[in-house]
């Protein structure tokens, strides 16, 4: 199997790659920012483990955003 280079990709493949990369970076940045600002008592689990998990492609940031943040009740007026 030969390695594919950037120049071998079609314009559509290049656009898909750039788009997927931008989404991945955006998700990871949002998750790491939230994790850094959120107090430990509002995180399900240990923060260092979530920080490492966020680095795992799309799965890590989505998992943190769905299950890593402790649910808090909205204040009632």
Legacy VTK file of the C-alpha trace (Angstrom):
# vtk DataFile Version 3.0
C-alpha trace
ASCII
DATASET POLYDATA
POINTS 77 float
0.000 0.000 0.000
1.390 3.383 -0.973
1.177 6.429 1.184
-1.087 9.216 -0.018
0.223 12.731 0.013
-1.672 16.002 0.186
-1.135 16.620 -3.516
-2.750 13.242 -4.310
-6.052 14.211 -2.667
-8.930 15.664 -4.619
-10.187 19.145 -3.683
-13.231 17.530 -2.035
-11.034 15.237 0.056
-8.859 18.164 1.081
-11.912 20.199 2.113
-13.297 17.261 4.104
-9.961 16.783 5.864
-9.651 20.476 6.749
-13.271 20.599 7.947
-12.911 17.500 10.123
-9.671 18.882 11.560
-11.323 22.195 12.402
-14.204 20.436 14.146
-11.789 18.236 16.106
-9.673 21.201 17.222
-12.779 23.216 18.120
-14.260 20.403 20.202
-10.985 19.790 22.008
-10.464 23.505 22.696
-13.991 23.892 24.047
-13.673 20.806 26.246
-10.232 21.734 27.613
-11.355 25.303 28.300
-14.440 24.086 30.138
-12.381 21.565 32.107
-9.804 24.183 33.103
-12.451 26.630 34.326
-14.731 24.095 36.039
-14.021 23.357 39.740
-13.102 19.743 40.569
-16.340 19.204 42.499
-18.315 19.895 39.287
-16.400 17.273 37.259
-17.350 13.595 37.190
-14.005 11.910 37.816
-10.468 13.249 37.974
-9.543 16.272 35.900
-6.146 14.924 34.716
-7.823 11.815 33.319
-10.418 13.878 31.483
-7.673 16.143 30.126
-5.940 13.091 28.654
-9.213 11.657 27.332
-10.017 14.897 25.514
-6.910 14.337 23.379
-8.510 11.214 21.842
-9.908 12.436 18.505
-13.646 13.140 18.438
-14.522 10.618 21.132
-12.726 12.286 24.052
-14.149 15.810 23.822
-17.660 14.538 23.133
-17.453 12.093 26.060
-16.287 14.850 28.401
-18.982 17.280 27.269
-21.687 14.619 27.684
-20.577 12.706 30.777
-17.586 14.460 32.343
-19.412 17.492 33.650
-21.483 17.055 36.804
-25.091 18.033 36.341
-26.224 20.988 38.390
-29.770 22.049 38.983
-30.819 25.395 37.603
-31.618 27.919 40.338
-35.314 28.430 40.862
-36.595 32.004 41.061
LINES 1 78
77 0 1 2 3 4 5 6 7 8 9 10 11 12 13 14 15 16 17 18 19 20 21 22 23 24 25 26 27 28 29 30 31 32 33 34 35 36 37 38 39 40 41 42 43 44 45 46 47 48 49 50 51 52 53 54 55 56 57 58 59 60 61 62 63 64 65 66 67 68 69 70 71 72 73 74 75 76
